[in-house]
Amino acid sequence: MKRALLGSLAGAVLALILLWNQPIPVRAAQISVVPTVGETSYRHGGGWRGMWVSVGQLIQALSNLTGVDKATIQAELQNGRSLAQIAAANGSSGDALVQAVVDTAKSRLDQAVSNGRLTQTQADQMLATIRDRATALVNDTTLGTQLGAHAAKASQRSTLGWLIQATADQTGLDVATIRTRLRNGETLRAIITGAGVDPQKVIDAAVDAFRQAATAAMQE
């Protein structure tokens, strides 16, 4: 936990440097906390929203099957191995991993059918799609690279959230106004100095807020 938070702090500082003096194409949906690995996922478009396949789900299932901890599995993914290869090296297989995820999905789909939320035909179609997607993910040797890129983007979005909030607190501007001005091509520095505020105060406020949140999280 502490290592993850320290890594987030280091990423936040780097992202702050990158974001500070450049226009930021920002959308409201981009202001978020850093997502977990499980948020890299596939959702069945247009169907029952509760059914999905995520990398986090697959990693947990693989850990359950093999006894290998999730951190080790993620490290292996970063080294360019697929989940199927990791499974095979630890007494299981990619097929067994896919089946474990499909079995879990089938239980939920069966319940949805029983509750009248889905027809059997819809459930069967979803289950087939889930199997196909899980198979693709399990055999993908680029998952580690994708997760790394996802984490880097998430870190930047998270840092932007801290900076926008600190800018609002120090300048009196509302968050919506700041986001709109960023979308229109202004930099945070320009917005802050235009409000007559020392940019260093915003940096200090953002770092202090992040430090307080990290300290509180490490004490949990």
ChimeraX commands (.cxc) that place a marker at each C-alpha (Angstrom):
marker #1 position 0.00,0.00,0.00 radius 0.5
marker #1 position 2.74,2.47,0.96 radius 0.5
marker #1 position 4.72,1.59,-2.16 radius 0.5
marker #1 position 1.68,2.23,-4.35 radius 0.5
marker #1 position 1.04,5.60,-2.72 radius 0.5
marker #1 position 4.66,6.66,-3.07 radius 0.5
marker #1 position 4.52,5.64,-6.71 radius 0.5
marker #1 position 1.36,7.70,-7.15 radius 0.5
marker #1 position 3.04,10.71,-5.53 radius 0.5
marker #1 position 6.03,10.41,-7.84 radius 0.5
marker #1 position 3.69,10.09,-10.82 radius 0.5
marker #1 position 1.69,13.07,-9.61 radius 0.5
marker #1 position 4.77,15.27,-9.41 radius 0.5
marker #1 position 5.85,14.24,-12.91 radius 0.5
marker #1 position 2.37,14.78,-14.32 radius 0.5
marker #1 position 2.17,18.17,-12.58 radius 0.5
marker #1 position 5.35,19.24,-14.36 radius 0.5
marker #1 position 3.99,18.02,-17.69 radius 0.5
marker #1 position 0.57,19.63,-17.23 radius 0.5
marker #1 position 1.60,22.97,-15.82 radius 0.5
marker #1 position 2.70,24.95,-18.86 radius 0.5
marker #1 position 0.67,23.42,-21.66 radius 0.5
marker #1 position -2.94,23.54,-22.85 radius 0.5
marker #1 position -4.88,20.52,-21.60 radius 0.5
marker #1 position -7.66,18.88,-23.63 radius 0.5
marker #1 position -9.89,18.12,-20.66 radius 0.5
marker #1 position -13.35,16.65,-20.33 radius 0.5
marker #1 position -15.39,16.42,-17.16 radius 0.5
marker #1 position -15.12,12.64,-17.26 radius 0.5
marker #1 position -11.34,12.91,-17.13 radius 0.5
marker #1 position -11.32,14.28,-13.59 radius 0.5
marker #1 position -11.08,11.15,-11.54 radius 0.5
marker #1 position -9.01,9.19,-9.08 radius 0.5
marker #1 position -6.48,6.65,-10.31 radius 0.5
marker #1 position -8.40,3.55,-11.40 radius 0.5
marker #1 position -7.47,0.06,-10.42 radius 0.5
marker #1 position -6.21,-2.54,-12.81 radius 0.5
marker #1 position -9.71,-3.98,-12.88 radius 0.5
marker #1 position -11.07,-1.01,-14.75 radius 0.5
marker #1 position -9.39,-2.09,-17.99 radius 0.5
marker #1 position -12.35,-4.11,-19.11 radius 0.5
marker #1 position -14.82,-5.15,-21.73 radius 0.5
marker #1 position -18.49,-4.36,-21.25 radius 0.5
marker #1 position -21.24,-5.84,-23.34 radius 0.5
marker #1 position -22.42,-2.81,-25.31 radius 0.5
marker #1 position -26.16,-2.24,-25.24 radius 0.5
marker #1 position -26.82,-5.21,-23.01 radius 0.5
marker #1 position -27.09,-5.90,-19.32 radius 0.5
marker #1 position -24.63,-3.45,-17.78 radius 0.5
marker #1 position -23.71,-5.70,-14.88 radius 0.5
marker #1 position -21.89,-8.20,-17.08 radius 0.5
marker #1 position -18.30,-7.52,-17.99 radius 0.5
marker #1 position -14.82,-9.01,-18.28 radius 0.5
marker #1 position -11.91,-7.13,-16.73 radius 0.5
marker #1 position -8.20,-7.71,-16.48 radius 0.5
marker #1 position -8.54,-7.36,-12.73 radius 0.5
marker #1 position -11.15,-10.12,-12.67 radius 0.5
marker #1 position -8.89,-12.38,-14.72 radius 0.5
marker #1 position -5.90,-11.69,-12.47 radius 0.5
marker #1 position -7.95,-12.53,-9.39 radius 0.5
marker #1 position -9.22,-15.73,-10.99 radius 0.5
marker #1 position -5.69,-16.71,-11.96 radius 0.5
marker #1 position -4.49,-16.05,-8.42 radius 0.5
marker #1 position -7.28,-18.27,-7.11 radius 0.5
marker #1 position -6.38,-21.05,-9.53 radius 0.5
marker #1 position -2.62,-21.02,-9.00 radius 0.5
marker #1 position -2.00,-19.46,-5.60 radius 0.5
marker #1 position 0.25,-16.85,-7.18 radius 0.5
marker #1 position -0.32,-13.42,-5.65 radius 0.5
marker #1 position -1.75,-10.65,-7.80 radius 0.5
marker #1 position 1.33,-8.44,-7.56 radius 0.5
marker #1 position 3.48,-11.22,-9.01 radius 0.5
marker #1 position 1.00,-11.80,-11.82 radius 0.5
marker #1 position 0.99,-8.10,-12.68 radius 0.5
marker #1 position 4.79,-8.06,-12.68 radius 0.5
marker #1 position 4.81,-11.01,-15.08 radius 0.5
marker #1 position 2.38,-9.18,-17.35 radius 0.5
marker #1 position 4.69,-6.18,-17.35 radius 0.5
marker #1 position 7.47,-8.51,-18.48 radius 0.5
marker #1 position 5.50,-9.36,-21.60 radius 0.5
marker #1 position 3.92,-12.65,-20.61 radius 0.5
marker #1 position 0.27,-13.45,-21.20 radius 0.5
marker #1 position -2.11,-14.67,-18.51 radius 0.5
marker #1 position -2.22,-18.03,-20.31 radius 0.5
marker #1 position 1.58,-18.31,-20.12 radius 0.5
marker #1 position 1.57,-17.40,-16.44 radius 0.5
marker #1 position -1.15,-19.96,-15.80 radius 0.5
marker #1 position 0.76,-22.71,-17.65 radius 0.5
marker #1 position 3.93,-21.96,-15.69 radius 0.5
marker #1 position 2.04,-22.39,-12.43 radius 0.5
marker #1 position 0.14,-25.63,-12.93 radius 0.5
marker #1 position -2.97,-24.33,-14.65 radius 0.5
marker #1 position -3.89,-23.22,-18.19 radius 0.5
marker #1 position -5.40,-20.40,-20.16 radius 0.5
marker #1 position -8.44,-22.53,-20.90 radius 0.5
marker #1 position -9.00,-23.17,-17.18 radius 0.5
marker #1 position -8.75,-19.45,-16.50 radius 0.5
marker #1 position -11.27,-18.60,-19.20 radius 0.5
marker #1 position -13.63,-21.28,-17.90 radius 0.5
marker #1 position -13.40,-19.94,-14.35 radius 0.5
marker #1 position -14.46,-16.48,-15.54 radius 0.5
marker #1 position -17.19,-17.91,-17.76 radius 0.5
marker #1 position -18.56,-20.00,-14.88 radius 0.5
marker #1 position -18.80,-16.91,-12.69 radius 0.5
marker #1 position -20.52,-14.98,-15.47 radius 0.5
marker #1 position -22.94,-17.83,-16.15 radius 0.5
marker #1 position -24.08,-17.86,-12.53 radius 0.5
marker #1 position -24.89,-14.17,-12.70 radius 0.5
marker #1 position -26.57,-14.50,-16.07 radius 0.5
marker #1 position -28.66,-17.43,-14.90 radius 0.5
marker #1 position -29.82,-15.33,-11.98 radius 0.5
marker #1 position -30.68,-12.46,-14.33 radius 0.5
marker #1 position -32.76,-14.81,-16.45 radius 0.5
marker #1 position -34.54,-16.13,-13.35 radius 0.5
marker #1 position -35.31,-12.56,-12.29 radius 0.5
marker #1 position -36.68,-11.69,-15.71 radius 0.5
marker #1 position -33.97,-9.15,-16.44 radius 0.5
marker #1 position -32.73,-11.12,-19.45 radius 0.5
marker #1 position -34.12,-13.69,-21.82 radius 0.5
marker #1 position -32.28,-16.99,-22.16 radius 0.5
marker #1 position -31.29,-16.03,-25.70 radius 0.5
marker #1 position -29.75,-12.78,-24.49 radius 0.5
marker #1 position -27.90,-14.58,-21.72 radius 0.5
marker #1 position -26.52,-17.16,-24.14 radius 0.5
marker #1 position -25.33,-14.44,-26.51 radius 0.5
marker #1 position -23.64,-12.54,-23.68 radius 0.5
marker #1 position -21.96,-15.66,-22.36 radius 0.5
marker #1 position -20.55,-16.45,-25.81 radius 0.5
marker #1 position -19.24,-12.88,-26.11 radius 0.5
marker #1 position -17.72,-13.04,-22.65 radius 0.5
marker #1 position -15.97,-16.30,-23.49 radius 0.5
marker #1 position -14.54,-14.83,-26.69 radius 0.5
marker #1 position -13.36,-11.66,-24.97 radius 0.5
marker #1 position -11.89,-13.51,-22.01 radius 0.5
marker #1 position -10.02,-15.82,-24.38 radius 0.5
marker #1 position -8.57,-12.83,-26.24 radius 0.5
marker #1 position -7.46,-11.13,-23.03 radius 0.5
marker #1 position -5.97,-14.30,-21.54 radius 0.5
marker #1 position -3.79,-14.84,-24.63 radius 0.5
marker #1 position -2.78,-11.20,-25.12 radius 0.5
marker #1 position 0.96,-10.67,-24.48 radius 0.5
marker #1 position 0.53,-6.87,-24.63 radius 0.5
marker #1 position -1.67,-6.60,-21.53 radius 0.5
marker #1 position 1.24,-5.41,-19.40 radius 0.5
marker #1 position 2.04,-2.62,-21.85 radius 0.5
marker #1 position -1.62,-1.62,-22.06 radius 0.5
marker #1 position -1.96,-1.53,-18.28 radius 0.5
marker #1 position 1.17,0.60,-17.98 radius 0.5
marker #1 position -0.16,3.11,-20.49 radius 0.5
marker #1 position -3.56,3.07,-18.78 radius 0.5
marker #1 position -1.94,3.78,-15.41 radius 0.5
marker #1 position 0.13,6.64,-16.83 radius 0.5
marker #1 position -2.96,8.30,-18.32 radius 0.5
marker #1 position -4.88,7.75,-15.10 radius 0.5
marker #1 position -2.09,9.35,-13.10 radius 0.5
marker #1 position -2.19,12.41,-15.33 radius 0.5
marker #1 position -5.99,12.67,-15.04 radius 0.5
marker #1 position -5.81,12.31,-11.27 radius 0.5
marker #1 position -3.11,14.97,-10.98 radius 0.5
marker #1 position -5.15,17.31,-13.15 radius 0.5
marker #1 position -8.04,16.86,-10.73 radius 0.5
marker #1 position -5.86,17.89,-7.76 radius 0.5
marker #1 position -4.54,20.91,-9.68 radius 0.5
marker #1 position -7.96,22.09,-10.81 radius 0.5
marker #1 position -9.35,21.85,-7.29 radius 0.5
marker #1 position -6.35,23.70,-5.86 radius 0.5
marker #1 position -6.74,26.36,-8.55 radius 0.5
marker #1 position -10.40,26.78,-7.62 radius 0.5
marker #1 position -9.57,27.01,-3.91 radius 0.5
marker #1 position -6.83,29.60,-4.40 radius 0.5
marker #1 position -8.44,31.78,-7.08 radius 0.5
marker #1 position -12.11,31.61,-6.15 radius 0.5
marker #1 position -12.99,30.44,-9.64 radius 0.5
marker #1 position -15.43,27.56,-9.84 radius 0.5
marker #1 position -14.24,24.20,-11.12 radius 0.5
marker #1 position -16.59,24.22,-14.13 radius 0.5
marker #1 position -15.19,27.55,-15.30 radius 0.5
marker #1 position -11.62,26.30,-15.00 radius 0.5
marker #1 position -12.41,23.15,-16.99 radius 0.5
marker #1 position -14.09,25.22,-19.72 radius 0.5
marker #1 position -11.10,27.53,-20.00 radius 0.5
marker #1 position -8.75,24.56,-20.18 radius 0.5
marker #1 position -10.85,23.07,-22.97 radius 0.5
marker #1 position -10.57,26.39,-24.78 radius 0.5
marker #1 position -6.78,26.16,-24.78 radius 0.5
marker #1 position -5.67,28.18,-21.74 radius 0.5
marker #1 position -2.98,26.82,-19.45 radius 0.5
marker #1 position -3.40,26.52,-15.71 radius 0.5
marker #1 position -0.62,29.02,-15.20 radius 0.5
marker #1 position -2.42,31.57,-17.37 radius 0.5
marker #1 position -5.69,31.03,-15.53 radius 0.5
marker #1 position -4.03,31.39,-12.14 radius 0.5
marker #1 position -1.90,34.43,-12.92 radius 0.5
marker #1 position -4.89,36.02,-14.64 radius 0.5
marker #1 position -6.72,35.76,-11.33 radius 0.5
marker #1 position -3.85,37.56,-9.60 radius 0.5
marker #1 position -2.66,34.51,-7.67 radius 0.5
marker #1 position 0.91,33.28,-7.27 radius 0.5
marker #1 position 1.15,29.94,-9.13 radius 0.5
marker #1 position 3.40,28.57,-6.40 radius 0.5
marker #1 position 0.50,28.79,-3.96 radius 0.5
marker #1 position -1.54,26.48,-6.17 radius 0.5
marker #1 position 1.33,24.02,-6.50 radius 0.5
marker #1 position 1.81,24.00,-2.72 radius 0.5
marker #1 position -1.91,23.56,-2.11 radius 0.5
marker #1 position -2.19,20.66,-4.57 radius 0.5
marker #1 position 0.85,18.87,-3.15 radius 0.5
marker #1 position -0.35,19.43,0.42 radius 0.5
marker #1 position -3.81,18.05,-0.38 radius 0.5
marker #1 position -2.32,15.00,-2.03 radius 0.5
marker #1 position 0.09,14.47,0.87 radius 0.5
marker #1 position -2.76,14.62,3.39 radius 0.5
marker #1 position -4.80,12.11,1.40 radius 0.5
marker #1 position -1.81,9.78,1.07 radius 0.5
marker #1 position -1.02,10.03,4.78 radius 0.5
marker #1 position -4.61,9.26,5.72 radius 0.5
marker #1 position -4.70,6.27,3.35 radius 0.5
marker #1 position -1.49,4.81,4.80 radius 0.5
marker #1 position -2.97,4.97,8.29 radius 0.5
marker #1 position -6.01,2.92,7.32 radius 0.5
marker link #1:1,2 radius 0.2
marker link #1:2,3 radius 0.2
marker link #1:3,4 radius 0.2
marker link #1:4,5 radius 0.2
marker link #1:5,6 radius 0.2
marker link #1:6,7 radius 0.2
marker link #1:7,8 radius 0.2
marker link #1:8,9 radius 0.2
marker link #1:9,10 radius 0.2
marker link #1:10,11 radius 0.2
marker link #1:11,12 radius 0.2
marker link #1:12,13 radius 0.2
marker link #1:13,14 radius 0.2
marker link #1:14,15 radius 0.2
marker link #1:15,16 radius 0.2
marker link #1:16,17 radius 0.2
marker link #1:17,18 radius 0.2
marker link #1:18,19 radius 0.2
marker link #1:19,20 radius 0.2
marker link #1:20,21 radius 0.2
marker link #1:21,22 radius 0.2
marker link #1:22,23 radius 0.2
marker link #1:23,24 radius 0.2
marker link #1:24,25 radius 0.2
marker link #1:25,26 radius 0.2
marker link #1:26,27 radius 0.2
marker link #1:27,28 radius 0.2
marker link #1:28,29 radius 0.2
marker link #1:29,30 radius 0.2
marker link #1:30,31 radius 0.2
marker link #1:31,32 radius 0.2
marker link #1:32,33 radius 0.2
marker link #1:33,34 radius 0.2
marker link #1:34,35 radius 0.2
marker link #1:35,36 radius 0.2
marker link #1:36,37 radius 0.2
marker link #1:37,38 radius 0.2
marker link #1:38,39 radius 0.2
marker link #1:39,40 radius 0.2
marker link #1:40,41 radius 0.2
marker link #1:41,42 radius 0.2
marker link #1:42,43 radius 0.2
marker link #1:43,44 radius 0.2
marker link #1:44,45 radius 0.2
marker link #1:45,46 radius 0.2
marker link #1:46,47 radius 0.2
marker link #1:47,48 radius 0.2
marker link #1:48,49 radius 0.2
marker link #1:49,50 radius 0.2
marker link #1:50,51 radius 0.2
marker link #1:51,52 radius 0.2
marker link #1:52,53 radius 0.2
marker link #1:53,54 radius 0.2
marker link #1:54,55 radius 0.2
marker link #1:55,56 radius 0.2
marker link #1:56,57 radius 0.2
marker link #1:57,58 radius 0.2
marker link #1:58,59 radius 0.2
marker link #1:59,60 radius 0.2
marker link #1:60,61 radius 0.2
marker link #1:61,62 radius 0.2
marker link #1:62,63 radius 0.2
marker link #1:63,64 radius 0.2
marker link #1:64,65 radius 0.2
marker link #1:65,66 radius 0.2
marker link #1:66,67 radius 0.2
marker link #1:67,68 radius 0.2
marker link #1:68,69 radius 0.2
marker link #1:69,70 radius 0.2
marker link #1:70,71 radius 0.2
marker link #1:71,72 radius 0.2
marker link #1:72,73 radius 0.2
marker link #1:73,74 radius 0.2
marker link #1:74,75 radius 0.2
marker link #1:75,76 radius 0.2
marker link #1:76,77 radius 0.2
marker link #1:77,78 radius 0.2
marker link #1:78,79 radius 0.2
marker link #1:79,80 radius 0.2
marker link #1:80,81 radius 0.2
marker link #1:81,82 radius 0.2
marker link #1:82,83 radius 0.2
marker link #1:83,84 radius 0.2
marker link #1:84,85 radius 0.2
marker link #1:85,86 radius 0.2
marker link #1:86,87 radius 0.2
marker link #1:87,88 radius 0.2
marker link #1:88,89 radius 0.2
marker link #1:89,90 radius 0.2
marker link #1:90,91 radius 0.2
marker link #1:91,92 radius 0.2
marker link #1:92,93 radius 0.2
marker link #1:93,94 radius 0.2
marker link #1:94,95 radius 0.2
marker link #1:95,96 radius 0.2
marker link #1:96,97 radius 0.2
marker link #1:97,98 radius 0.2
marker link #1:98,99 radius 0.2
marker link #1:99,100 radius 0.2
marker link #1:100,101 radius 0.2
marker link #1:101,102 radius 0.2
marker link #1:102,103 radius 0.2
marker link #1:103,104 radius 0.2
marker link #1:104,105 radius 0.2
marker link #1:105,106 radius 0.2
marker link #1:106,107 radius 0.2
marker link #1:107,108 radius 0.2
marker link #1:108,109 radius 0.2
marker link #1:109,110 radius 0.2
marker link #1:110,111 radius 0.2
marker link #1:111,112 radius 0.2
marker link #1:112,113 radius 0.2
marker link #1:113,114 radius 0.2
marker link #1:114,115 radius 0.2
marker link #1:115,116 radius 0.2
marker link #1:116,117 radius 0.2
marker link #1:117,118 radius 0.2
marker link #1:118,119 radius 0.2
marker link #1:119,120 radius 0.2
marker link #1:120,121 radius 0.2
marker link #1:121,122 radius 0.2
marker link #1:122,123 radius 0.2
marker link #1:123,124 radius 0.2
marker link #1:124,125 radius 0.2
marker link #1:125,126 radius 0.2
marker link #1:126,127 radius 0.2
marker link #1:127,128 radius 0.2
marker link #1:128,129 radius 0.2
marker link #1:129,130 radius 0.2
marker link #1:130,131 radius 0.2
marker link #1:131,132 radius 0.2
marker link #1:132,133 radius 0.2
marker link #1:133,134 radius 0.2
marker link #1:134,135 radius 0.2
marker link #1:135,136 radius 0.2
marker link #1:136,137 radius 0.2
marker link #1:137,138 radius 0.2
marker link #1:138,139 radius 0.2
marker link #1:139,140 radius 0.2
marker link #1:140,141 radius 0.2
marker link #1:141,142 radius 0.2
marker link #1:142,143 radius 0.2
marker link #1:143,144 radius 0.2
marker link #1:144,145 radius 0.2
marker link #1:145,146 radius 0.2
marker link #1:146,147 radius 0.2
marker link #1:147,148 radius 0.2
marker link #1:148,149 radius 0.2
marker link #1:149,150 radius 0.2
marker link #1:150,151 radius 0.2
marker link #1:151,152 radius 0.2
marker link #1:152,153 radius 0.2
marker link #1:153,154 radius 0.2
marker link #1:154,155 radius 0.2
marker link #1:155,156 radius 0.2
marker link #1:156,157 radius 0.2
marker link #1:157,158 radius 0.2
marker link #1:158,159 radius 0.2
marker link #1:159,160 radius 0.2
marker link #1:160,161 radius 0.2
marker link #1:161,162 radius 0.2
marker link #1:162,163 radius 0.2
marker link #1:163,164 radius 0.2
marker link #1:164,165 radius 0.2
marker link #1:165,166 radius 0.2
marker link #1:166,167 radius 0.2
marker link #1:167,168 radius 0.2
marker link #1:168,169 radius 0.2
marker link #1:169,170 radius 0.2
marker link #1:170,171 radius 0.2
marker link #1:171,172 radius 0.2
marker link #1:172,173 radius 0.2
marker link #1:173,174 radius 0.2
marker link #1:174,175 radius 0.2
marker link #1:175,176 radius 0.2
marker link #1:176,177 radius 0.2
marker link #1:177,178 radius 0.2
marker link #1:178,179 radius 0.2
marker link #1:179,180 radius 0.2
marker link #1:180,181 radius 0.2
marker link #1:181,182 radius 0.2
marker link #1:182,183 radius 0.2
marker link #1:183,184 radius 0.2
marker link #1:184,185 radius 0.2
marker link #1:185,186 radius 0.2
marker link #1:186,187 radius 0.2
marker link #1:187,188 radius 0.2
marker link #1:188,189 radius 0.2
marker link #1:189,190 radius 0.2
marker link #1:190,191 radius 0.2
marker link #1:191,192 radius 0.2
marker link #1:192,193 radius 0.2
marker link #1:193,194 radius 0.2
marker link #1:194,195 radius 0.2
marker link #1:195,196 radius 0.2
marker link #1:196,197 radius 0.2
marker link #1:197,198 radius 0.2
marker link #1:198,199 radius 0.2
marker link #1:199,200 radius 0.2
marker link #1:200,201 radius 0.2
marker link #1:201,202 radius 0.2
marker link #1:202,203 radius 0.2
marker link #1:203,204 radius 0.2
marker link #1:204,205 radius 0.2
marker link #1:205,206 radius 0.2
marker link #1:206,207 radius 0.2
marker link #1:207,208 radius 0.2
marker link #1:208,209 radius 0.2
marker link #1:209,210 radius 0.2
marker link #1:210,211 radius 0.2
marker link #1:211,212 radius 0.2
marker link #1:212,213 radius 0.2
marker link #1:213,214 radius 0.2
marker link #1:214,215 radius 0.2
marker link #1:215,216 radius 0.2
marker link #1:216,217 radius 0.2
marker link #1:217,218 radius 0.2
marker link #1:218,219 radius 0.2
marker link #1:219,220 radius 0.2
view
